[in-house]
Amino acid sequence: MDKKIVLLKAVVFLFFAVSIVLSGCAPGAGFRGMVDPGAGPEITEEGVRFSFYSTKVDRVCIAGTFNNWSSSADPLYDREGTGLWTIVLPLKRGKYEYKFVIDGDKWISDPGNNATVDDGFGGNNSVIIIGIDPGD
């Protein structure tokens, strides 16, 4: 195939891919704007830091096996107003499933964490394992 045609197809594909992402039609963007993944969970001396990035939401909470799936017990905070929502939870050794709850009603798995399990409702729960062998 002619190299110019291949290049033109690549440019057109890239243009449409960028257009879709910028329009907010990307996966995870169904609630008032695009969501960029946070860093995923990070184990610190204080506990586990969960983070979520979005400038298009008003409230973010984390629900999981560690708080009996409460959609409001553990709110994340965007202390600097940059769209980076965080919370540090003092979790003990174990395996935990969780989701972020956006604006009180949109439940999503952690875009920064690829470790997931089936949630039993057609989606996935994010998973974090602390201090144990992942095979346990």
N, C-alpha and C positions, 0 to 999 in steps of 0.2 A: 504494500500500500504506500502511496506517496507520503513522504515525511510531512509535507505541509498539511495534508488532510488529517493525519494522526495528531499533529500539533493543534490544529483548529478544533478537533473533537475534544482534546484534553482541555483547552481553554474554555470551550462552551460548557463542558461538564463542571469545571471548577467554578465558573460564573454562576451556574444554577445551584451548585452545592452551597456556595457562600450566600446566595440570595435566600435560600431556604433557611439557613441558620440565622441570618440577620432578621428575617421576617418573624422569627419566633415560632416557626413550625417544626423545629427540631424536637426529638424526643425529650420529654421532661420540661418542655416549654409551654405546656398547655395552661399554665396559670399565670397570666399577666406578664409574660416576658421570658426571655431566655435565662436558663440557669447554667452557670458554669460550675463544674465540680469543685468542691473544696479539696483539701489535702487528704481526705479520708481520716479515719481514726488514728490518733497518735498516742502511744503510751508514754506518760510523763511521770515524774515523781509524785505529783499531786493526784494522779488518776488518768483517765482516758479523756483526751481532748477530741471532741467531735466538732467538725466544722462543715459549714454549708455556705455556698456563695450565691447570692442573688440580690440585685438591687431592685427587684420588682415585687417583693413580698413585704407584708407588714408584720408577720409573726412566724416564728419557726420554733417548734418544740421537737423533742425526741421521745419516741415511745418504743418500748421494747420489753423483753423478758425481765429486765432489771427493774422496771417500775410497773409491772403488771399491765403493760400496754396502755398506760395513761396518756391521753393525747394532750394533756396540759401540765402535768407534774414537773416536767423538766424543760423550761424554755431556754432557747439559745439567745444570746444577745449580740447585737451589732454595736458595740460600744463606741466605735470610731465613725460610724455612719458610712462605712466603705462598702457595705454589702457582704462583709465576712461575718457570719453568725457563728458563735462558738459557745461551748459549754465544756466544763471538765467534770467528769463524774468519777467518784472514788470507787471503781468497780474492783471486786475481788477476783481471784483466779477463777476462770470458767469460760464457758462458751455462751455468747449472748447474741440474740437476734434483735434487730431494731429497724425502724423506719423514721424518716422525718415527717412531721405533720406541718403542712404549710397552710397558714391562715385559717387554721382550725378544722379544715375538712379535706385537704388533699394529702394523701399518704403516699410517699415515694421512698424507694430505696436510696441509699447513699450514692450519689453520682461519683464520689471519689473512692468508693470501695467496690472492687470487683468480686469480693467474696459474698456469695448469696446462696440462699436456699429457697425452695418453693414455699410460698406463704399460704397455700391452700385455697387462695381466692383468685387464682389466675395471674398472680404477680410474684414478686420476690421480696424476701426480707434480706437486709444486709446482715452480715455476720462478723463478729470480732471474737477472737480467741485469745485469752490472756493467761499466760503461764502454764499452758498445758499443750500436749502434742496434738496437732490438728486432727490426727487420725483417731483420737479418743472419743 
